[in-house]
């Protein structure tokens, strides 16, 4: 977290100078102390974040691929004029609230689908076609999030 906060500080500042580094280090230290005193930051969480980072980056690229493929499907649907919208209730196997929220937002980012509601582990999703609704069952995004949960003790 300290490295991310410091990198963010330097990116916002736009220059690397002695005074910038000192002020950034002081702000980072204050944030870490406040986080530690409130229980929001621990060394275990720090380690967990850095362990999840490679998988998170890979998930991001898979999401971009899914968005691109869905864009092509939506264009095809629009030109063929064969949309048949439906609402599907989908029960996810994800255990953590964060993973469920990431999945719900990923579904919404993918063209042709919108997550309308997330209650416990049930997502209500509006889909442009029944084929898109069926695609929820075999979601590569959910499988990747499940692997991340298993691998890093979600």
Residue frames as a rotation matrix with the C-alpha (Angstrom) as fourth column:
UNK 1
0.575 0.818 0.000 0.00
0.818 -0.575 0.000 0.00
0.000 0.000 -1.000 0.00
UNK 2
0.382 -0.506 -0.773 2.83
0.218 -0.764 0.608 2.34
-0.898 -0.401 -0.182 0.86
UNK 3
-0.688 -0.679 0.256 4.36
0.373 -0.028 0.927 1.87
-0.622 0.734 0.272 -2.58
UNK 4
-0.231 0.695 0.681 1.02
0.948 0.003 0.319 2.44
0.220 0.719 -0.659 -4.30
UNK 5
0.727 0.492 -0.479 0.29
0.621 -0.769 0.152 5.59
-0.294 -0.408 -0.864 -2.26
UNK 6
0.018 -0.821 -0.570 3.77
0.116 -0.565 0.817 6.95
-0.993 -0.081 0.086 -2.94
UNK 7
-0.740 -0.255 0.622 3.50
0.602 0.161 0.782 6.16
-0.300 0.953 0.035 -6.66
UNK 8
0.235 0.910 0.342 0.10
0.954 -0.283 0.097 7.84
0.185 0.303 -0.935 -6.78
UNK 9
0.612 -0.081 -0.786 1.54
0.372 -0.848 0.377 10.90
-0.698 -0.523 -0.489 -5.02
UNK 10
-0.445 -0.874 -0.194 4.39
0.147 -0.285 0.947 11.14
-0.883 0.393 0.255 -7.51
UNK 11
-0.542 0.319 0.778 2.03
0.840 0.195 0.506 10.68
0.010 0.928 -0.373 -10.48
UNK 12
0.576 0.815 -0.066 -0.23
0.817 -0.575 0.038 13.48
-0.006 -0.076 -0.997 -9.23
UNK 13
0.426 -0.486 -0.763 2.69
0.208 -0.768 0.606 15.77
-0.881 -0.417 -0.226 -8.51
UNK 14
0.982 0.035 0.186 4.29
0.189 -0.085 -0.978 15.29
-0.019 0.996 -0.090 -11.91
UNK 15
0.398 -0.908 0.127 7.87
-0.494 -0.329 -0.805 15.82
0.773 0.258 -0.579 -10.80
UNK 16
0.734 -0.277 -0.620 10.44
0.607 0.678 0.415 14.04
0.305 -0.681 0.666 -8.71
UNK 17
0.063 -0.697 0.714 12.41
-0.265 -0.702 -0.661 16.34
0.962 -0.148 -0.229 -6.43
UNK 18
-0.780 -0.474 -0.409 13.77
0.247 0.367 -0.897 16.05
0.575 -0.800 -0.169 -2.91
UNK 19
-0.832 0.491 0.257 10.97
-0.520 -0.532 -0.668 18.11
-0.191 -0.690 0.698 -1.33
UNK 20
0.052 0.865 -0.498 8.33
-0.905 0.252 0.343 16.13
0.422 0.433 0.796 -3.26
UNK 21
-0.129 -0.187 -0.974 9.77
0.023 0.981 -0.191 12.82
0.991 -0.047 -0.122 -2.04
UNK 22
-0.958 -0.262 -0.115 9.97
0.129 -0.036 -0.991 13.99
0.256 -0.964 0.068 1.59
UNK 23
-0.549 0.823 0.146 6.42
-0.813 -0.486 -0.320 15.36
-0.192 -0.294 0.936 1.60
UNK 24
0.145 0.587 -0.797 5.13
-0.722 0.613 0.320 12.21
0.677 0.529 0.512 -0.15
UNK 25
-0.475 -0.400 -0.784 6.89
0.214 0.812 -0.543 9.97
0.854 -0.426 -0.300 2.38
UNK 26
-0.981 0.134 0.140 5.41
-0.180 -0.359 -0.916 11.96
-0.073 -0.924 0.376 5.26
UNK 27
-0.188 0.971 -0.149 1.88
-0.982 -0.185 0.035 11.78
0.007 0.153 0.988 3.81
UNK 28
0.054 0.141 -0.988 2.28
-0.377 0.920 0.111 8.05
0.925 0.367 0.103 3.15
UNK 29
-0.802 -0.422 -0.422 3.47
0.225 0.441 -0.869 7.46
0.553 -0.792 -0.259 6.71
UNK 30
-0.785 0.577 0.228 0.56
-0.566 -0.515 -0.644 9.44
-0.254 -0.634 0.730 8.17
UNK 31
0.075 0.850 -0.522 -1.94
-0.931 0.247 0.268 7.49
0.357 0.466 0.810 6.02
UNK 32
-0.159 -0.196 -0.968 -0.45
-0.044 0.980 -0.192 4.15
0.986 0.012 -0.164 7.07
UNK 33
-0.976 -0.201 -0.080 -0.49
0.080 0.010 -0.997 5.12
0.201 -0.980 0.006 10.74
UNK 34
-0.467 0.879 0.096 -4.12
-0.850 -0.417 -0.323 6.24
-0.244 -0.232 0.941 10.51
UNK 35
0.159 0.511 -0.844 -5.02
-0.733 0.634 0.246 3.06
0.662 0.580 0.476 8.63
UNK 36
-0.511 -0.436 -0.741 -3.25
0.140 0.808 -0.573 0.90
0.848 -0.396 -0.351 11.18
UNK 37
-0.979 0.127 0.160 -4.88
-0.190 -0.280 -0.941 2.65
-0.075 -0.951 0.299 14.15
UNK 38
-0.161 0.984 -0.075 -8.36
-0.954 -0.175 -0.245 2.17
-0.254 0.033 0.967 12.64
UNK 39
-0.160 0.032 0.987 -7.68
-0.135 0.989 -0.054 -1.43
-0.978 -0.142 -0.154 11.62
UNK 40
0.811 0.491 -0.318 -8.08
-0.337 -0.051 -0.940 -0.68
-0.478 0.870 0.124 7.91
UNK 41
0.511 -0.718 -0.473 -4.45
-0.586 0.111 -0.803 -1.51
0.629 0.687 -0.364 7.14
UNK 42
0.685 -0.419 0.596 -2.39
-0.353 0.525 0.774 -4.42
-0.638 -0.741 0.212 8.34
UNK 43
-0.342 -0.901 -0.266 0.75
-0.775 0.111 0.622 -6.06
-0.531 0.419 -0.737 7.05
UNK 44
-0.531 0.223 0.818 -1.28
0.318 0.947 -0.052 -9.15
-0.786 0.233 -0.573 6.08
UNK 45
0.614 0.789 -0.007 -3.60
0.347 -0.278 -0.896 -7.01
-0.709 0.547 -0.444 3.96
UNK 46
0.352 -0.592 -0.725 -0.59
-0.751 -0.641 0.159 -5.37
-0.559 0.488 -0.670 2.36
UNK 47
-0.695 -0.635 0.339 0.83
-0.366 0.717 0.593 -8.79
-0.620 0.288 -0.730 1.46
UNK 48
-0.133 0.764 0.631 -2.57
0.534 0.592 -0.604 -9.92
-0.835 0.257 -0.487 0.19
UNK 49
0.704 0.385 -0.597 -2.85
-0.186 -0.711 -0.678 -6.90
-0.686 0.588 -0.429 -2.13
UNK 50
-0.047 -0.818 -0.573 0.55
-0.916 -0.194 0.352 -7.55
-0.399 0.541 -0.740 -3.70
UNK 51
-0.729 -0.151 0.668 -0.24
-0.010 0.978 0.210 -11.26
-0.685 0.147 -0.714 -4.13
UNK 52
0.177 0.917 0.358 -3.52
0.559 0.205 -0.803 -10.42
-0.810 0.342 -0.476 -5.89
UNK 53
0.126 -0.132 -0.983 -2.00
-0.437 -0.897 0.065 -7.78
-0.891 0.421 -0.171 -8.16
UNK 54
-0.854 -0.465 -0.232 -0.81
-0.398 0.300 0.867 -10.10
-0.334 0.833 -0.442 -10.99
UNK 55
-0.658 0.684 0.316 -4.14
0.714 0.700 -0.027 -11.97
-0.239 0.208 -0.948 -11.03
UNK 56
0.198 0.740 -0.643 -6.00
0.411 -0.658 -0.631 -8.66
-0.890 -0.139 -0.434 -10.97
UNK 57
-0.296 -0.391 -0.872 -4.04
-0.616 -0.620 0.487 -7.37
-0.731 0.680 -0.058 -13.95
UNK 58
-0.995 -0.048 0.092 -4.74
0.027 0.735 0.678 -10.60
-0.101 0.677 -0.729 -15.85
UNK 59
-0.268 0.963 -0.022 -8.45
0.794 0.208 -0.572 -10.31
-0.546 -0.171 -0.820 -14.92
UNK 60
0.067 0.240 -0.968 -8.44
-0.163 -0.955 -0.248 -6.77
-0.984 0.175 -0.024 -16.34
UNK 61
-0.696 -0.401 -0.595 -7.14
-0.630 -0.056 0.775 -8.00
-0.344 0.914 -0.213 -19.71
UNK 62
-0.848 0.492 0.198 -9.70
0.524 0.835 0.170 -10.83
-0.082 0.248 -0.965 -19.81
UNK 63
-0.004 0.870 -0.494 -12.42
0.551 -0.410 -0.727 -8.27
-0.835 -0.275 -0.477 -19.08
UNK 64
-0.221 -0.154 -0.963 -11.19
-0.564 -0.785 0.255 -6.05
-0.795 0.600 0.086 -21.94
UNK 65
-0.982 -0.143 -0.127 -11.32
-0.188 0.597 0.780 -9.07
-0.036 0.789 -0.613 -24.28
UNK 66
-0.531 0.847 0.030 -14.87
0.790 0.508 -0.344 -9.89
-0.307 -0.159 -0.938 -23.13
UNK 67
0.053 0.520 -0.852 -15.94
0.087 -0.853 -0.515 -6.28
-0.995 -0.047 -0.091 -23.68
UNK 68
-0.584 -0.359 -0.728 -14.51
-0.658 -0.316 0.683 -6.33
-0.475 0.878 -0.052 -27.20
UNK 69
-0.969 0.242 0.043 -16.23
0.233 0.845 0.482 -9.63
0.081 0.477 -0.875 -28.08
UNK 70
-0.261 0.926 -0.272 -19.54
0.770 0.031 -0.637 -8.42
-0.582 -0.376 -0.721 -26.60
UNK 71
-0.220 0.122 -0.968 -19.30
-0.342 -0.939 -0.040 -5.20
-0.913 0.322 0.249 -28.62
UNK 72
-0.884 -0.156 -0.442 -19.10
-0.468 0.242 0.850 -7.25
-0.026 0.958 -0.286 -31.81
UNK 73
-0.760 0.650 -0.024 -22.08
0.650 0.758 -0.050 -9.37
-0.014 -0.054 -0.998 -30.71
UNK 74
-0.123 0.729 -0.673 -24.17
0.427 -0.573 -0.699 -6.29
-0.896 -0.373 -0.241 -29.95
UNK 75
-0.475 -0.094 -0.875 -23.38
-0.638 -0.648 0.416 -4.75
-0.606 0.756 0.248 -33.35
UNK 76
-0.976 0.101 -0.192 -24.41
-0.058 0.731 0.680 -8.03
0.209 0.675 -0.708 -35.00
UNK 77
-0.500 0.836 -0.227 -27.65
0.791 0.335 -0.512 -8.11
-0.352 -0.435 -0.829 -33.00
UNK 78
-0.165 0.421 -0.892 -28.46
-0.036 -0.906 -0.421 -4.52
-0.986 -0.037 0.164 -33.91
UNK 79
-0.651 -0.142 -0.746 -27.89
-0.706 -0.247 0.664 -5.07
-0.278 0.959 0.060 -37.64
UNK 80
-0.909 0.314 -0.273 -29.88
0.148 0.857 0.493 -8.33
0.389 0.408 -0.826 -37.67
UNK 81
-0.435 0.758 0.486 -32.66
-0.810 -0.565 0.157 -6.81
0.393 -0.325 0.860 -35.52
UNK 82
0.151 0.478 -0.865 -33.12
-0.013 0.876 0.482 -9.99
0.988 -0.061 0.138 -33.52
UNK 83
-0.816 -0.399 0.417 -32.93
-0.379 -0.175 -0.909 -8.82
0.436 -0.900 -0.009 -29.95
UNK 84
0.269 0.864 -0.426 -35.06
0.108 0.413 0.904 -10.60
0.957 -0.289 0.018 -27.38
UNK 85
-0.432 -0.532 0.728 -34.32
-0.582 -0.453 -0.676 -8.94
0.689 -0.716 -0.114 -24.04
UNK 86
0.473 0.549 -0.689 -34.73
0.247 0.668 0.702 -10.91
0.846 -0.502 0.181 -20.85
UNK 87
0.180 -0.396 0.901 -33.99
-0.909 -0.417 -0.002 -10.70
0.376 -0.818 -0.435 -17.16
UNK 88
0.327 -0.190 -0.926 -32.06
0.105 0.981 -0.164 -13.58
0.939 -0.044 0.341 -15.65
UNK 89
0.725 -0.162 0.670 -31.45
-0.689 -0.161 0.707 -14.37
-0.006 -0.974 -0.228 -12.00
UNK 90
0.401 -0.699 -0.593 -28.01
-0.074 0.620 -0.781 -15.90
0.913 0.357 0.197 -11.65
UNK 91
0.975 -0.121 0.188 -26.63
-0.174 0.116 0.978 -17.48
-0.140 -0.986 0.092 -8.48
UNK 92
0.381 -0.915 -0.137 -22.86
-0.572 -0.117 -0.812 -17.05
0.727 0.387 -0.568 -8.26
UNK 93
0.679 -0.234 -0.696 -20.47
0.519 0.823 0.230 -19.36
0.519 -0.517 0.681 -6.47
UNK 94
-0.244 -0.817 0.523 -18.28
0.117 -0.560 -0.820 -16.47
0.963 -0.139 0.232 -5.31
UNK 95
0.059 0.205 -0.977 -17.88
0.922 0.364 0.132 -16.26
0.383 -0.909 -0.167 -1.53
UNK 96
-0.561 -0.394 -0.729 -16.67
0.709 -0.683 -0.177 -12.72
-0.428 -0.616 0.662 -0.86
UNK 97
0.496 0.775 -0.392 -18.66
0.505 -0.624 -0.596 -9.52
-0.706 0.097 -0.701 -1.23
UNK 98
-0.003 -0.590 -0.808 -15.80
-0.457 -0.718 0.526 -7.86
-0.889 0.371 -0.267 -3.07
UNK 99
-0.891 -0.348 0.292 -15.59
0.049 0.566 0.823 -10.61
-0.451 0.747 -0.488 -5.69
UNK 100
-0.145 0.926 0.348 -19.37
0.904 0.267 -0.335 -10.50
-0.403 0.266 -0.876 -6.18
UNK 101
0.538 0.310 -0.784 -19.27
0.121 -0.949 -0.292 -6.73
-0.834 0.062 -0.548 -6.63
UNK 102
-0.458 -0.772 -0.442 -16.41
-0.457 -0.221 0.861 -7.04
-0.762 0.596 -0.251 -9.12
UNK 103
-0.789 0.224 0.572 -18.40
0.526 0.727 0.442 -9.64
-0.316 0.650 -0.691 -11.09
UNK 104
0.260 0.960 -0.102 -21.57
0.790 -0.272 -0.550 -7.51
-0.556 0.063 -0.829 -11.03
UNK 105
0.386 -0.181 -0.905 -19.66
-0.274 -0.959 0.075 -4.46
-0.881 0.219 -0.420 -12.27
UNK 106
-0.733 -0.680 0.018 -17.85
-0.233 0.275 0.933 -6.51
-0.639 0.680 -0.360 -14.91
UNK 107
-0.401 0.689 0.604 -21.19
0.841 0.538 -0.055 -7.79
-0.362 0.486 -0.795 -16.23
UNK 108
0.591 0.647 -0.482 -22.47
0.443 -0.760 -0.476 -4.21
-0.674 0.068 -0.736 -16.41
UNK 109
-0.035 -0.698 -0.715 -19.33
-0.460 -0.624 0.632 -3.07
-0.887 0.351 -0.299 -18.25
UNK 110
-0.824 -0.239 0.513 -19.85
0.261 0.643 0.720 -5.79
-0.502 0.728 -0.467 -20.85
UNK 111
-0.683 0.577 -0.448 -22.14
-0.723 -0.621 0.303 -4.49
-0.103 0.531 0.841 -23.65
UNK 112
-0.336 0.681 -0.651 -25.55
-0.381 0.533 0.755 -6.13
0.861 0.502 0.080 -23.87
UNK 113
0.083 0.340 -0.937 -25.80
0.725 0.624 0.291 -6.94
0.683 -0.703 -0.195 -20.16
UNK 114
-0.272 -0.103 0.957 -26.60
-0.478 -0.848 -0.227 -4.85
0.835 -0.519 0.181 -17.09
UNK 115
-0.628 0.075 -0.774 -26.57
0.645 0.607 -0.464 -6.06
0.435 -0.791 -0.430 -13.50
UNK 116
0.031 0.775 0.632 -29.78
-0.016 -0.631 0.775 -4.68
0.999 -0.034 -0.007 -12.06
UNK 117
0.629 0.239 0.740 -29.45
-0.728 -0.154 0.668 -6.04
0.274 -0.959 0.077 -8.53
UNK 118
-0.282 -0.695 -0.662 -27.06
-0.091 0.706 -0.703 -8.00
0.955 -0.138 -0.262 -6.33
UNK 119
0.420 0.441 0.793 -28.51
-0.868 -0.060 0.493 -9.57
0.265 -0.895 0.358 -3.19
UNK 120
0.529 -0.383 0.757 -26.27
-0.348 0.716 0.605 -11.99
-0.774 -0.583 0.245 -1.29
UNK 121
-0.567 -0.793 0.224 -25.01
-0.105 0.339 0.935 -14.24
-0.817 0.507 -0.275 -4.08
UNK 122
0.045 0.660 0.750 -27.89
0.869 0.344 -0.356 -13.73
-0.493 0.667 -0.558 -6.55
UNK 123
-0.810 -0.314 -0.496 -27.39
0.003 -0.847 0.532 -11.34
-0.587 0.429 0.686 -9.44
UNK 124
0.384 0.888 0.255 -30.34
0.516 0.023 -0.857 -10.01
-0.766 0.460 -0.449 -11.41
UNK 125
-0.641 -0.733 -0.226 -29.07
0.110 -0.380 0.918 -9.29
-0.759 0.564 0.324 -14.91
UNK 126
0.603 0.739 -0.301 -30.84
-0.187 -0.235 -0.954 -7.68
-0.776 0.631 -0.004 -17.87
UNK 127
-0.481 -0.756 0.443 -29.57
0.237 0.375 0.897 -9.25
-0.844 0.536 -0.001 -21.11
UNK 128
-0.393 0.267 -0.880 -30.11
-0.785 -0.597 0.169 -8.14
-0.480 0.757 0.444 -24.70
UNK 129
0.041 0.390 -0.920 -30.64
-0.757 0.613 0.226 -11.75
0.653 0.687 0.320 -25.88
UNK 130
0.900 0.319 0.297 -31.25
-0.435 0.709 0.554 -15.17
-0.034 -0.628 0.777 -24.37
UNK 131
0.623 -0.748 -0.228 -27.82
0.446 0.579 -0.682 -16.29
0.643 0.323 0.695 -25.67
UNK 132
-0.222 -0.687 0.692 -26.18
-0.289 -0.632 -0.719 -13.59
0.931 -0.359 -0.058 -23.58
UNK 133
0.385 0.444 0.809 -28.20
-0.904 0.006 0.427 -14.73
0.185 -0.896 0.404 -20.58
UNK 134
0.987 -0.050 -0.150 -27.00
0.060 0.996 0.061 -18.30
0.146 -0.070 0.987 -21.13
UNK 135
0.271 -0.956 0.111 -23.43
0.199 -0.057 -0.978 -16.99
0.942 0.287 0.174 -21.28
UNK 136
0.278 -0.116 0.953 -23.67
-0.835 -0.521 0.180 -15.97
0.475 -0.846 -0.242 -17.63
UNK 137
0.947 0.171 0.271 -23.56
-0.288 0.825 0.486 -19.64
-0.140 -0.539 0.831 -16.63
UNK 138
0.638 -0.745 0.195 -20.20
0.770 0.623 -0.136 -20.19
-0.021 0.237 0.971 -18.34
UNK 139
0.960 -0.191 0.203 -18.62
-0.168 -0.978 -0.125 -16.85
0.222 0.086 -0.971 -17.49
UNK 140
0.277 -0.942 -0.188 -14.84
0.634 0.326 -0.701 -16.83
0.722 0.075 0.688 -17.80
UNK 141
-0.170 -0.308 0.936 -14.82
-0.382 -0.855 -0.351 -13.79
0.908 -0.417 0.028 -15.52
UNK 142
0.656 0.468 0.592 -16.53
-0.725 0.173 0.667 -15.67
0.210 -0.867 0.453 -12.68
UNK 143
0.877 -0.374 -0.301 -14.20
0.371 0.926 -0.071 -18.66
0.306 -0.049 0.951 -13.14
UNK 144
-0.051 -0.946 0.320 -11.17
0.361 -0.316 -0.877 -16.37
0.931 0.071 0.358 -12.90
UNK 145
-0.031 0.114 0.993 -12.55
-0.746 -0.664 0.053 -14.69
0.666 -0.739 0.106 -9.76
UNK 146
0.927 0.367 0.072 -13.24
-0.334 0.726 0.601 -18.12
0.169 -0.581 0.796 -8.22
UNK 147
0.512 -0.819 -0.258 -9.63
0.624 0.561 -0.544 -19.11
0.590 0.118 0.798 -8.87
UNK 148
-0.261 -0.589 0.764 -8.43
-0.122 -0.765 -0.632 -15.88
0.958 -0.258 0.128 -7.27
UNK 149
0.425 0.507 0.750 -10.58
-0.815 -0.146 0.561 -16.58
0.394 -0.850 0.351 -4.19
UNK 150
0.981 -0.048 -0.188 -9.29
0.101 0.953 0.284 -20.14
0.166 -0.298 0.940 -3.88
UNK 151
0.288 -0.957 0.035 -5.66
0.587 0.148 -0.796 -19.22
0.756 0.250 0.605 -4.48
UNK 152
-0.595 -0.576 0.561 -5.54
0.028 -0.712 -0.702 -16.30
0.803 -0.401 0.440 -2.08
UNK 153
-0.755 0.233 -0.612 -7.95
0.650 0.391 -0.652 -17.43
0.088 -0.890 -0.447 0.60
UNK 154
-0.718 0.546 0.432 -10.97
-0.306 -0.805 0.509 -15.36
0.626 0.233 0.745 -0.34
